[in-house]
Amino acid sequence: MLEQQNHDALRLGDYLTIAEAAGFLGVSPATLRNWDKVGKLKAVRHPVNGYRLYRQEDLKRLLKTLETIPGGDSE
């Protein structure tokens, strides 16, 4: 029952997989894993399989930030 509630709370349509998020941002999945490790962009975990998922709103916010920094920040 609790697992179902967690799944319902996590609207998967609002999230991207690590590969999708990396493509969206134009960085490698390894970069996203590093950013998650250092706290720059935190992932949530899929309630069933534990894979990293990234909120689209968080990605859009980060992309805007990167676009305003001269030269960006890919690492």
SULFENGI-V902870 format. One record per backbone hydrogen bond with DSSP energy under -1.0 kcal/mol. CO is the residue of the C=O (numbers start at 1). NH is the residue of the N-H. E is the energy in kcal/mol with one decimal. If there is no record, write none. Layout:
co:CO nh:NH e:E
co:CO nh:NH e:E
This chain:
co:1 nh:5 e:-2.0
co:2 nh:6 e:-2.4
co:3 nh:7 e:-2.2
co:4 nh:8 e:-2.5
co:5 nh:9 e:-2.2
co:6 nh:10 e:-1.6
co:9 nh:11 e:-1.1
co:10 nh:12 e:-1.1
co:11 nh:14 e:-2.2
co:12 nh:15 e:-1.6
co:14 nh:56 e:-2.6
co:16 nh:54 e:-2.6
co:17 nh:21 e:-2.9
co:18 nh:22 e:-2.4
co:19 nh:23 e:-2.1
co:20 nh:24 e:-2.3
co:21 nh:25 e:-2.2
co:22 nh:26 e:-1.7
co:22 nh:27 e:-2.0
co:28 nh:32 e:-1.7
co:29 nh:33 e:-2.4
co:30 nh:34 e:-2.2
co:31 nh:35 e:-2.8
co:32 nh:36 e:-2.5
co:33 nh:37 e:-2.3
co:34 nh:38 e:-2.3
co:35 nh:40 e:-1.9
co:44 nh:53 e:-2.7
co:46 nh:50 e:-1.5
co:51 nh:46 e:-2.8
co:53 nh:44 e:-2.6
co:54 nh:16 e:-2.5
co:55 nh:59 e:-2.0
co:56 nh:60 e:-2.5
co:57 nh:61 e:-2.2
co:58 nh:62 e:-2.4
co:59 nh:63 e:-2.7
co:60 nh:64 e:-2.2
co:61 nh:65 e:-2.0
co:62 nh:66 e:-2.8
co:63 nh:67 e:-2.2
co:64 nh:68 e:-1.1
co:69 nh:72 e:-2.6
